[in-house]
Amino acid sequence: MCGIAGIINFNKKSNTPFLERMLNSMNFRGPDNKVSVSGNFYDIGMVRLSIIDLSQKGNQPFLSEDKKISVIYNGEIYNYEELKNQFFPNYRFSSTCDGEIIPLMYKKFGMSFIEHLKGMFAIAIIDTESNELILIRDRFGIKPLYYHFNKTDSELTFASEIHTLFKNEKIEKKENYAETNRYLNFGLVSSTNETWFKNVYQVEPGQFLKFSKGNFTLKKYYQIEKKID
């Protein structure tokens, strides 16, 4: 199953204690390994459930060759062997993990790399070359991915579980009555990007989020209605 989490702050106050609590709250998602890494503007981490490669070589984050791209993710890339053979036939992979293909594909294709992926995934990419975070959710939203954005502090917190976000004690837990009313009226869950908590949102299915200093954008990369003939 795995779980990912992170706190991005370009005014860089250390958020390592909060991140540690966030990861501990998701131990049930990944009992095989827990890791956290920090940089100039980020604290990210994940808990791992080993499935494809059971060795420590499959531990995240996955890095590009130049170490400028770090990837943590939850999910499975079904066609990773095809992608290896097609685009990186001479590259020496350090593991048999499907996720190791992600930073390589991102470096080669930029954001269009998503079009090549077949699978279910919640991906977080730290790009230290462009100094930005990228969050990506699979086309149909099989894997969960939630976030809170504090405009005042220019801080973004993300996680695989909503309750995990509140381990960052700067995030206030308040009911989102509009979403509660929507559910009671229409019986729909996750019909919008909102959740039952104020200022806590989901990255929508087929959407990616980019966050850099002074810039926050959301973009749909997949809409099923545009694929229907």
C-alpha positions as CSV (number, residue, x, y, z in Angstrom):
1,M,0.0,0.0,0.0
2,C,2.7,2.6,1.1
3,G,2.1,6.1,2.2
4,I,3.8,9.4,1.3
5,A,3.9,12.7,3.1
6,G,5.8,16.0,3.0
7,I,5.9,19.7,4.0
8,I,7.2,22.2,1.5
9,N,8.2,25.7,2.7
10,F,10.3,28.1,0.7
11,N,10.9,30.2,3.9
12,K,12.4,26.9,5.2
13,K,11.6,26.5,8.8
14,S,12.5,23.0,9.9
15,N,9.4,20.7,9.8
16,T,11.2,17.5,10.5
17,P,9.5,16.8,13.9
18,F,6.0,17.3,12.2
19,L,7.0,15.0,9.3
20,E,8.1,12.3,11.7
21,R,4.7,12.4,13.4
22,M,3.0,12.3,10.0
23,L,5.0,9.2,8.9
24,N,4.3,7.4,12.3
25,S,0.6,8.0,11.8
26,M,0.8,6.0,8.6
27,N,2.8,3.0,9.8
28,F,-0.1,0.7,9.0
29,R,0.3,1.6,5.3
30,G,4.0,0.6,5.1
31,P,5.5,-1.5,7.9
32,D,8.6,-2.5,6.0
33,N,10.5,0.8,5.9
34,K,10.2,4.4,6.9
35,V,12.4,7.1,5.4
36,S,12.5,10.9,5.5
37,V,14.8,13.4,3.6
38,S,15.2,17.1,3.9
39,G,16.5,19.9,1.6
40,N,16.5,23.6,1.2
41,F,12.7,23.9,0.9
42,Y,11.3,20.5,1.7
43,D,10.9,17.7,4.2
44,I,9.4,14.6,2.6
45,G,9.1,10.9,3.5
46,M,7.3,7.7,3.0
47,V,6.4,4.4,4.6
48,R,6.9,1.3,2.4
49,L,5.1,-1.9,1.9
50,S,7.5,-4.1,-0.1
51,I,5.8,-5.9,-2.9
52,I,7.8,-6.1,-6.2
53,D,11.4,-5.8,-4.9
54,L,11.5,-7.0,-1.3
55,S,15.2,-5.9,-0.8
56,Q,16.4,-2.6,0.6
57,K,17.4,-1.6,-2.9
58,G,13.7,-0.8,-3.4
59,N,13.6,1.7,-0.6
60,Q,12.7,5.3,-1.6
61,P,13.2,8.0,-2.6
62,F,14.1,7.2,-6.1
63,L,16.7,9.5,-7.6
64,S,17.8,10.7,-11.0
65,E,21.4,10.1,-12.0
66,D,22.3,13.7,-11.2
67,K,20.5,13.5,-7.9
68,K,18.4,16.6,-8.8
69,I,15.2,14.7,-8.9
70,S,13.8,12.9,-5.9
71,V,10.6,10.8,-6.1
72,I,8.4,9.2,-3.5
73,Y,5.3,7.4,-4.5
74,N,2.5,5.1,-3.6
75,G,1.1,2.7,-6.2
76,E,2.2,0.5,-9.1
77,I,3.5,1.2,-12.6
78,Y,2.2,-1.8,-14.6
79,N,4.3,-1.1,-17.7
80,Y,7.6,-0.3,-16.1
81,E,9.4,-3.2,-17.8
82,E,8.2,-2.0,-21.2
83,L,9.3,1.5,-20.4
84,K,12.8,0.2,-19.3
85,N,13.2,-1.8,-22.5
86,Q,11.9,1.0,-24.8
87,F,13.6,4.1,-23.4
88,F,16.5,2.9,-21.2
89,P,17.8,-0.4,-22.7
90,N,21.4,0.3,-21.6
91,Y,20.7,1.8,-18.2
92,R,21.8,-0.2,-15.2
93,F,18.9,-0.1,-12.7
94,S,19.8,-0.7,-9.1
95,S,16.6,-2.5,-8.2
96,T,13.6,-4.3,-9.8
97,C,11.2,-1.7,-8.4
98,D,8.7,-0.2,-10.7
99,G,9.0,3.2,-9.2
100,E,12.7,3.5,-10.2
101,I,11.5,4.4,-13.7
102,I,9.7,7.6,-12.6
103,P,12.7,10.0,-12.2
104,L,14.2,8.8,-15.4
105,M,11.0,9.3,-17.3
106,Y,10.5,12.7,-15.8
107,K,14.0,13.8,-16.8
108,K,13.5,12.5,-20.3
109,F,10.0,13.8,-21.1
110,G,9.2,16.5,-18.5
111,M,5.6,16.5,-17.4
112,S,4.5,14.6,-20.5
113,F,6.1,11.5,-19.0
114,I,2.7,10.9,-17.3
115,E,1.2,10.0,-20.6
116,H,3.5,6.9,-20.8
117,L,2.6,5.6,-17.4
118,K,0.0,2.8,-17.0
119,G,-1.0,2.2,-13.4
120,M,-2.3,3.5,-10.2
121,F,-0.2,6.1,-8.4
122,A,0.2,9.1,-6.1
123,I,3.5,10.6,-7.0
124,A,5.5,13.4,-5.3
125,I,8.5,14.8,-7.2
126,I,11.0,17.2,-5.8
127,D,12.9,19.0,-8.6
128,T,15.9,20.9,-7.1
129,E,16.8,22.2,-10.5
130,S,13.5,24.2,-10.9
131,N,13.0,24.3,-7.1
132,E,9.5,22.9,-7.2
133,L,7.2,20.2,-5.9
134,I,5.0,18.2,-8.2
135,L,2.1,16.1,-7.0
136,I,0.5,13.7,-9.5
137,R,-2.6,11.5,-9.0
138,D,-3.5,8.6,-11.3
139,R,-6.2,9.0,-14.0
140,F,-9.1,7.5,-12.0
141,G,-8.0,8.5,-8.5
142,I,-7.3,4.9,-7.2
143,K,-4.5,6.1,-5.0
144,P,-5.4,8.9,-2.5
145,L,-3.5,12.2,-2.3
146,Y,-4.5,15.1,0.0
147,Y,-3.0,18.5,0.7
148,H,-3.3,21.7,2.7
149,F,-1.9,25.0,1.4
150,N,-1.2,27.8,3.9
151,K,-1.0,31.0,1.7
152,T,0.2,33.2,4.6
153,D,3.3,31.0,5.3
154,S,3.6,29.8,1.7
155,E,3.6,26.2,3.1
156,L,2.1,23.1,1.5
157,T,1.6,19.9,3.4
158,F,0.6,16.7,1.6
159,A,-0.1,13.1,2.5
160,S,-1.8,9.9,1.6
161,E,-4.2,10.2,4.5
162,I,-6.2,13.2,5.7
163,H,-5.6,12.5,9.4
164,T,-1.9,12.6,8.7
165,L,-2.0,16.2,7.6
166,F,-3.1,17.3,11.1
167,K,0.1,16.0,12.6
168,N,1.4,19.2,11.2
169,E,0.2,21.2,14.2
170,K,0.0,24.4,12.2
171,I,-3.0,23.0,10.4
172,E,-6.4,23.7,12.1
173,K,-9.0,20.9,12.1
174,K,-12.4,22.4,11.2
175,E,-15.4,20.8,9.6
176,N,-16.2,21.8,6.0
177,Y,-20.0,22.2,6.3
178,A,-20.4,22.8,2.6
179,E,-19.1,19.3,1.8
180,T,-21.1,17.8,4.6
181,N,-24.3,19.4,3.2
182,R,-23.4,18.2,-0.3
183,Y,-23.1,14.6,0.9
184,L,-26.3,14.7,2.9
185,N,-28.2,16.2,-0.1
186,F,-26.7,14.1,-2.9
187,G,-25.0,11.2,-1.3
188,L,-21.8,11.8,-3.2
189,V,-18.3,11.4,-1.7
190,S,-15.3,13.0,-3.4
191,S,-17.5,14.7,-6.0
192,T,-15.3,17.8,-5.8
193,N,-11.7,18.5,-4.8
194,E,-13.0,19.4,-1.3
195,T,-13.1,17.2,1.7
196,W,-15.0,17.2,5.0
197,F,-12.3,19.4,6.5
198,K,-11.9,23.1,5.8
199,N,-8.9,23.9,3.6
200,V,-8.0,20.3,3.1
201,Y,-8.2,19.2,-0.6
202,Q,-7.6,16.2,-2.7
203,V,-5.5,16.2,-5.9
204,E,-8.2,15.2,-8.2
205,P,-8.1,12.1,-10.4
206,G,-6.1,12.8,-13.6
207,Q,-4.6,16.0,-12.1
208,F,-1.2,17.3,-11.1
209,L,-0.2,20.1,-8.8
210,K,2.9,22.3,-9.1
211,F,4.2,24.3,-6.2
212,S,7.2,26.6,-6.3
213,K,8.2,29.9,-4.6
214,G,5.4,32.3,-5.4
215,N,3.5,29.9,-7.7
216,F,0.8,27.3,-7.1
217,T,-1.0,25.7,-10.1
218,L,-3.3,22.8,-10.7
219,K,-3.8,21.2,-14.1
220,K,-5.8,18.3,-15.5
221,Y,-3.8,16.0,-17.7
222,Y,-6.5,13.4,-18.2
223,Q,-10.3,13.6,-18.8
224,I,-12.1,10.5,-19.8
225,E,-14.8,12.3,-21.7
226,K,-12.1,13.6,-24.1
227,K,-11.0,10.0,-24.8
228,I,-14.4,8.7,-25.8
229,D,-15.1,8.3,-29.5
